[in-house]
Amino acid sequence: FQVGISKKFWGVTESQHLVDIINQTDAVEGIDGEDKLGQPMFRVSRITDNGSVDLFVLPYFRERTFPGVNGRFRTPLVVDTDNPTYESSSEEKHIDYAVRWNESLDELDLGVHFFDGTSRDPDLVPGLKNGAPVLIPHYPLIKQFGVDLQHTGEDIIWKLETIYRKREGDDYTAAVGGFEYTLPAITESGAELGLLAEYHKDSRGEIATAPFQNDLFMGARLALNDEASSELLAGAFVDLDNSTKSLRLEASRRIGKGFKMNIEGQVFTDVDANDPTQAFSKDDYIQVELQKFF
């Protein structure tokens, strides 16, 4: 039994986590969806021989954070986070529910979930604030069924996440799947290089609000396996419907006693005028972060 504010991650793929729905995304910290807000919850878990069944009761909804007028990355119009709207008359006090079953069967890890509650992904509706145009977040009620699979072989890992989401007047399916192939040690010190490829598909096609509706991700992960846990991940997203491409880099390394350095960068190129990432087309960046652990 667990009562409190917590984070619960679901997912197996590298480039997008479709099934990860418990926690709200913190869009101020980044655009990759990896940063999350804590979620008030009551959780009951039943441990089985090779997995578990988890029941979640989520009594309070946290709105998504968005950058302000001077923030990045943001849409051309500022999102008015002071006046969100909800489909539920209970607004942020609507009680959400989720249940997930996961099982490990030899080389296969399987997860199945069902979620019923307020969507973590708001619709951004044009509106006015003090006479100025803004975007107003609207949070609909949804039902989501999802499956995540991972098959771990000797050298290759196959991964899949797929969801079916239903809301009033609309429903769609989405999936992301691919593999990670690890090459044998490429240096005498035991450094490993993994090659990644994942394909994204959304049944809504080019009208999808998500950036990955028919996209391919290709990348490589280098782990030096040294005392400093040095790692580097580099990859590229390619939209198969238009010319849009984006390149991403993530690296980390421990420094001395209690310090860790993280480097993150992203470059957008050939962004199509109708692509959801058009708002970020001039926001190439590199970020260096130094963490101190006590």
VONUKOL-900788 format. One record per residue (C-alpha): x, y, z; residue in three letters. Coordinates in steps of 0.25 Angstrom, whole numbers, plus 2048, in hexadecimal, padded with zeros to 3 digits. Layout:
BEGIN
XYZALA...
***
This chain:
BEGIN
800800800PHE80580E7FDGLN7FF81B800VAL8058297FCGLY80B8307F1ILE8148287E7SER8198257D9LYS8168187D2LYS81C8167C5PHE81780C7BATRP81D8097ADGLY8288027A6VAL82C80A799THR836814798GLU83182078FSER823821795GLN81B81B7A0HIS80C81A79CLEU8088117A8VAL80E81A7B2ASP8018217B7ILE8018227C6ILE80982F7C8ASN80783C7C2GLN8128417B8THR81A84D7BDASP81C8557B0ALA8248607B6VAL8308577B8GLU8308527AAGLY82984D79DILE82C83E79EASP82283B7A8GLY82C8347B1GLU82A83E7BDASP81D83B7C5LYS8168417D1LEU8138397DDGLY8048337DEGLN7FC8327EAPRO7F88237EBMET7F38177F2PHE7F980B7EDARG7F77FC7F0VAL8007F27EBSER7FF7E37EAARG80C7DB7E8ILE80B7CF7E0THR8157C47DDASP81B7CB7D0ASN8147D97D1GLY80A7E27D8SER7FC7E87D7VAL7FB7F77DAASP7EF7FF7DDLEU7EF80E7DDPHE7E58187E3VAL7EA8267DFLEU7E18307E7PRO7E783D7E2TYR7EB8427D4PHE7F884A7D1ARG7F88547C5GLU8038537BBARG80D85E7BDTHR8118677B1PHE81B8717AEPRO8178807B0GLY81988B7A6VAL82888B7A8ASN82A87C7A9GLY82E87179FARG829868799PHE81C86E797ARG81187078DTHR80F87D785PRO80488178ELEU80688079DVAL7FE8757A4VAL7F587B7AFASP7F78727BBTHR7EF87B7C4ASP7E28777BDASN7E18697B9PRO7D48627B6THR7D08547B9TYR7C584A7B3GLU7C28457C1SER7BA84E7CASER7C384A7D5SER7CF8507CEGLU7DC84D7D5GLU7D58457E0LYS7D083A7D6HIS7D482D7DBILE7DC8257D1ASP7DF8167D1TYR7E980D7CBALA7ED7FE7CBVAL7F97F77C6ARG7FD7E97C5TRP80C7E57C1ASN8127D87C0GLU8207D27BDSER8207C67B4LEU82E7C17B2ASP8337CB7A8GLU8267D27A6LEU8217DE7AFASP8137E17ADLEU80A7ED7B3GLY7FC7F07B1VAL7F47FC7B6HIS7E78037B7PHE7E58127BAPHE7D88197BDASP7D98287C0GLY7DE8367BCTHR7E78367B0SER7F683B7B4ARG7F68407A5ASP7EE84D7A5PRO7E8853798ASP7ED861796LEU7E186A792VAL7E287878DPRO7DD882796GLY7DF89079CLEU7E68957A8LYS7E58A47ABASN7E28A679DGLY7EE89F798ALA7ED891790PRO7F2885799VAL7F0876799LEU7E78707A4ILE7EA8627A8PRO7DD8597A8HIS7DE84C7AFTYR7D48417AAPRO7D08347B0LEU7D68287AAILE7D78197ABLYS7E48127A6GLN7E88047A4PHE7F78017A2GLY8017F67A0VAL8107F67A2ASP8197EB79ELEU8287E879FGLN82F7DC79AHIS83E7DB79FTHR8477D2796GLY8567D0798GLU85A7DC78FASP84D7E278BILE8417E8792ILE8337E978BTRP82A7F4791LYS81B7F878ELEU811802795GLU80380378FTHR7F780A794ILE7E880C791TYR7E2819796ARG7D481D796LYS7CD82A79AARG7C0830797GLU7BE831788GLY7CC82C784ASP7D5820786ASP7E281C780TYR7EE812781THR7FD814782ALA80980C782ALA81880C783VAL821800781GLY82F7FC77EGLY83C7F6782PHE8497F9789GLU8557F0785TYR8617F078DTHR86F7EE786LEU8797E678EPRO8837ED796ALA88A7F778CILE8967FA795THR89F7F379FGLU8987FA7ABSER88B7F47A7GLY8848007A1ALA8777FC79AGLU86F80378ELEU86080178CGLY85980377FLEU84B808780LEU83F809776ALA83180C77AGLU82480F771TYR819818775HIS80B817770LYS7FE81E774ASP7F081B76DSER7ED82A76DARG7F782C762GLY7FC83B75FGLU7F0840768ILE7F683A774ALA7FA84477FTHR80683B783ALA81383E77BPRO81582F778PHE80A82A76EGLN813823764ASN821825768ASP82E81D769LEU83881E774PHE846819773MET85181A77DGLY85D815784ALA860813793ARG86F813798LEU87280E7A6ALA88180E7AALEU87E8057B6ASN88880D7BEASP8888127CCGLU88281F7C9ALA8768187C2SER8798207B5SER86D81F7ABGLU86982579ELEU85C824796LEU85B82A788ALA84F82977EGLY84782F773ALA838830771PHE833830762VAL82583375EASP821829753LEU81683374EASP81E83F74CASN82D84474DSER82D84775CTHR839842764LYS83E844772SER84B83F778LEU84D83D787ARG85983A790LEU85983679FGLU8668337A7ALA86A8317B5SER87682F7BEARG87982F7CDARG8848397D1ILE88C8377DEGLY8848347EBLYS8768387EAGLY87583F7DDPHE86F83B7D0LYS86F8437C2MET8638427B8ASN8648477AAILE8578487A2GLU85584E794GLY84B84E788GLN84B85477AVAL83F855771PHE841855762THR838856755ASP82C85875EVAL81F857756ASP815863758ALA80A85975CASN813851766ASP80F852775PRO81E855778THR81D86276FGLN81C86A77BALA82A86577FPHE831866772SER83A871776LYS83D86C784ASP849864782ASP850863790TYR85B85C798ILE85A85B7A7GLN8658587B1VAL8608547C0GLU8698517CCLEU86384A7D7GLN8688497E6LYS86383D7EEPHE86483E7FDPHE
***
